[in-house]
Amino acid sequence: MFELVYYHTSSGKMPVADYIATLSDRKAAKVMDRLKMLNKQGNNLRYPYSSPARDGIFELRVKLGTDIFRIFYFFAGDNTIILSNGYTKKQEKMDPGEFSKAQKYKADYETRKRKNKLGPLKHVEIDDSGADDNEDDELESEIEEFGELKEELKKVEGELKAAKAQVNKSDKKRRSAKRGSFQK
């Protein structure tokens, strides 16, 4: 097991905890489920659940339907993971402003740790009761996501079929016109 800790500013503000508090219960539960995975697997958690950003910062990847959430984190020692900040993803690429905050928070954490000015750490409460329910919810969410992807694929296949039909129709007209010009 790894130890998850909320990064906190020198004034006591905890960006990740504040971010999670803004989410609906369902979305916050999904984020907490992913944090539970991070708590258990730590540096062994891989894509699609986690991916390295850069500068020793990683992003925890969470998706619920069409909503995409990211939590930045970094390692402080072998088993301690510091959760720096989070955001709701609205574009294809990583939000550079949020990543910049993660870099700033990591540098601040490391500086205050070196100077012994961190103060008490606030650990993330991971509730393992009802773990089976959470796994069922995770599976249900993945099935729902698979269904959405399947519908999207059907739509694209339909568009492709229509485009092929249009091309075939154009080819027939062109061939017919060519044949007509040869017969004259």
Kinemage of the C-alpha trace (Angstrom):
@kinemage 1
@onewidth
@group {chain A} dominant
@subgroup {mainchain}
@vectorlist {calphas} color= white
{ca met a 1} P 0.000 0.000 0.000
{ca phe a 2} L 1.061 3.509 -0.760
{ca glu a 3} L 0.390 6.589 1.305
{ca leu a 4} L -1.701 9.279 -0.422
{ca val a 5} L -1.223 12.799 0.901
{ca tyr a 6} L -2.924 16.028 -0.111
{ca tyr a 7} L -0.476 18.758 -1.049
{ca his a 8} L -1.247 21.851 1.023
{ca thr a 9} L -0.041 25.403 0.585
{ca ser a 10} L 1.706 27.237 3.415
{ca ser a 11} L -1.704 28.781 4.227
{ca gly a 12} L -3.284 25.302 4.477
{ca lys a 13} L -5.193 25.283 1.180
{ca met a 14} L -5.477 21.797 -0.386
{ca pro a 15} L -6.138 22.164 -4.148
{ca val a 16} L -7.067 18.509 -4.817
{ca ala a 17} L -9.432 18.277 -1.843
{ca asp a 18} L -11.003 21.591 -2.881
{ca tyr a 19} L -11.386 20.353 -6.467
{ca ile a 20} L -12.989 17.049 -5.461
{ca ala a 21} L -15.408 18.956 -3.217
{ca thr a 22} L -16.722 20.806 -6.309
{ca leu a 23} L -17.683 17.553 -8.064
{ca ser a 24} L -21.075 15.860 -7.852
{ca asp a 25} L -21.270 12.834 -5.536
{ca arg a 26} L -21.116 10.416 -8.483
{ca lys a 27} L -18.104 12.130 -10.054
{ca ala a 28} L -16.306 12.458 -6.718
{ca ala a 29} L -16.939 8.741 -6.059
{ca lys a 30} L -15.390 7.872 -9.422
{ca val a 31} L -12.327 10.011 -8.631
{ca met a 32} L -12.056 8.392 -5.186
{ca asp a 33} L -12.259 4.922 -6.796
{ca arg a 34} L -9.328 5.841 -9.016
{ca leu a 35} L -7.446 7.203 -5.980
{ca lys a 36} L -8.069 3.851 -4.314
{ca met a 37} L -6.393 2.162 -7.302
{ca leu a 38} L -3.450 4.557 -6.979
{ca asn a 39} L -3.287 3.837 -3.253
{ca lys a 40} L -3.007 0.090 -3.917
{ca gln a 41} L -0.812 0.103 -7.030
{ca gly a 42} L 1.243 3.292 -6.728
{ca asn a 43} L 4.041 3.412 -9.292
{ca asn a 44} L 2.702 0.185 -10.859
{ca leu a 45} L -0.510 1.902 -11.995
{ca arg a 46} L -0.309 2.339 -15.751
{ca tyr a 47} L -2.238 3.711 -18.719
{ca pro a 48} L -5.196 4.166 -19.112
{ca tyr a 49} L -5.476 4.957 -15.378
{ca ser a 50} L -2.241 6.876 -14.966
{ca ser a 51} L 0.401 8.351 -17.213
{ca pro a 52} L 3.603 10.320 -16.730
{ca ala a 53} L 3.343 14.011 -17.604
{ca arg a 54} L 6.945 15.223 -17.138
{ca asp a 55} L 9.314 16.593 -14.492
{ca gly a 56} L 8.431 13.724 -12.148
{ca ile a 57} L 4.732 14.612 -12.265
{ca phe a 58} L 2.059 12.085 -13.219
{ca glu a 59} L -1.601 12.426 -14.050
{ca leu a 60} L -4.296 10.189 -12.669
{ca arg a 61} L -6.813 9.714 -15.458
{ca val a 62} L -10.506 9.440 -14.660
{ca lys a 63} L -13.412 9.200 -17.092
{ca leu a 64} L -17.101 9.005 -16.336
{ca gly a 65} L -19.283 9.045 -19.441
{ca thr a 66} L -18.146 12.099 -21.382
{ca asp a 67} L -16.574 13.776 -18.343
{ca ile a 68} L -12.797 13.570 -18.070
{ca phe a 69} L -10.941 14.419 -14.855
{ca arg a 70} L -7.237 14.669 -14.125
{ca ile a 71} L -5.405 14.677 -10.792
{ca phe a 72} L -1.705 15.551 -10.860
{ca tyr a 73} L 0.578 13.800 -8.383
{ca phe a 74} L 4.225 13.122 -7.641
{ca phe a 75} L 6.216 10.770 -5.443
{ca ala a 76} L 7.924 11.882 -2.242
{ca gly a 77} L 9.934 8.874 -1.157
{ca asp a 78} L 9.258 5.239 -1.933
{ca asn a 79} L 5.660 4.937 -0.747
{ca thr a 80} L 4.347 8.484 -0.424
{ca ile a 81} L 2.297 10.056 -3.199
{ca ile a 82} L 1.500 13.765 -3.055
{ca leu a 83} L -1.713 14.807 -4.820
{ca ser a 84} L -1.106 18.348 -6.054
{ca asn a 85} L -4.107 19.600 -8.051
{ca gly a 86} L -6.938 18.480 -10.296
{ca tyr a 87} L -9.156 19.734 -13.077
{ca thr a 88} L -11.941 18.765 -15.451
{ca lys a 89} L -10.462 18.269 -18.886
{ca lys a 90} L -12.133 20.320 -21.608
{ca gln a 91} L -9.694 19.931 -24.500
{ca glu a 92} L -7.686 17.177 -26.151
{ca lys a 93} L -4.326 18.212 -24.681
{ca met a 94} L -3.272 18.617 -21.074
{ca asp a 95} L -4.155 22.026 -19.619
{ca pro a 96} L -0.789 23.869 -19.492
{ca gly a 97} L -2.021 26.206 -16.731
{ca glu a 98} L -2.945 23.280 -14.490
{ca phe a 99} L 0.336 21.517 -15.239
{ca ser a 100} L 2.200 24.718 -14.385
{ca lys a 101} L 0.398 24.760 -11.017
{ca ala a 102} L 1.456 21.136 -10.432
{ca gln a 103} L 5.096 22.083 -11.111
{ca lys a 104} L 4.828 25.056 -8.754
{ca tyr a 105} L 3.208 22.945 -6.007
{ca lys a 106} L 5.856 20.226 -6.364
{ca ala a 107} L 8.687 22.783 -6.103
{ca asp a 108} L 6.996 24.400 -3.076
{ca tyr a 109} L 6.528 21.009 -1.390
{ca glu a 110} L 10.161 20.041 -1.938
{ca thr a 111} L 11.451 23.418 -0.702
{ca arg a 112} L 9.327 23.370 2.452
{ca lys a 113} L 10.249 19.719 3.098
{ca arg a 114} L 13.966 20.561 2.849
{ca lys a 115} L 13.471 23.426 5.302
{ca asn a 116} L 11.313 21.279 7.650
{ca lys a 117} L 8.389 23.667 7.206
{ca leu a 118} L 5.745 21.296 5.869
{ca gly a 119} L 3.663 21.006 8.989
{ca pro a 120} L 1.299 18.067 9.505
{ca leu a 121} L 0.364 16.118 6.386
{ca lys a 122} L -3.288 15.494 5.544
{ca his a 123} L -3.710 11.891 4.394
{ca val a 124} L -6.395 10.884 1.939
{ca glu a 125} L -9.075 8.771 3.590
{ca ile a 126} L -9.533 5.601 1.562
{ca asp a 127} L -12.651 3.647 2.473
{ca asp a 128} L -12.129 -0.013 1.605
{ca ser a 129} L -15.541 -1.080 2.894
{ca gly a 130} L -17.842 -1.866 0.025
{ca ala a 131} L -14.879 -2.529 -2.256
{ca asp a 132} L -16.953 -5.066 -4.173
{ca asp a 133} L -19.635 -2.424 -4.752
{ca asn a 134} L -16.996 -0.051 -6.099
{ca glu a 135} L -15.678 -2.755 -8.434
{ca asp a 136} L -19.245 -3.318 -9.652
{ca asp a 137} L -19.636 0.424 -10.212
{ca glu a 138} L -16.311 0.486 -12.074
{ca leu a 139} L -17.408 -2.407 -14.265
{ca glu a 140} L -20.810 -0.800 -14.861
{ca ser a 141} L -19.118 2.453 -15.843
{ca glu a 142} L -16.783 0.658 -18.252
{ca ile a 143} L -19.721 -1.228 -19.785
{ca glu a 144} L -21.563 2.080 -20.207
{ca glu a 145} L -18.475 3.616 -21.822
{ca phe a 146} L -18.131 0.574 -24.116
{ca gly a 147} L -21.780 0.989 -25.155
{ca glu a 148} L -21.170 4.655 -25.987
{ca leu a 149} L -18.110 3.741 -28.043
{ca lys a 150} L -20.080 1.008 -29.823
{ca glu a 151} L -22.821 3.510 -30.745
{ca glu a 152} L -20.222 5.972 -31.986
{ca leu a 153} L -18.617 3.228 -34.086
{ca lys a 154} L -22.008 2.348 -35.634
{ca lys a 155} L -22.518 6.004 -36.526
{ca val a 156} L -19.087 6.241 -38.159
{ca glu a 157} L -19.690 2.957 -40.030
{ca gly a 158} L -22.981 4.370 -41.325
{ca glu a 159} L -21.269 7.558 -42.482
{ca leu a 160} L -18.545 5.504 -44.164
{ca lys a 161} L -21.119 3.326 -45.919
{ca ala a 162} L -22.967 6.433 -47.177
{ca ala a 163} L -19.693 7.965 -48.409
{ca lys a 164} L -18.791 4.723 -50.240
{ca ala a 165} L -22.223 4.656 -51.873
{ca gln a 166} L -21.758 8.263 -53.004
{ca val a 167} L -18.338 7.441 -54.486
{ca asn a 168} L -19.728 4.374 -56.275
{ca lys a 169} L -22.593 6.451 -57.674
{ca ser a 170} L -20.139 9.088 -58.927
{ca asp a 171} L -17.917 6.392 -60.472
{ca lys a 172} L -20.895 4.849 -62.310
{ca lys a 173} L -21.899 8.244 -63.722
{ca arg a 174} L -18.337 8.927 -64.830
{ca arg a 175} L -18.009 5.489 -66.502
{ca ser a 176} L -21.375 5.869 -68.140
{ca ala a 177} L -20.402 9.291 -69.477
{ca lys a 178} L -17.115 7.861 -70.804
{ca arg a 179} L -18.938 5.008 -72.549
{ca gly a 180} L -21.331 7.476 -74.120
{ca ser a 181} L -18.469 9.546 -75.528
{ca phe a 182} L -16.840 6.423 -77.013
{ca gln a 183} L -20.040 5.370 -78.780
{ca lys a 184} L -20.305 8.651 -80.730
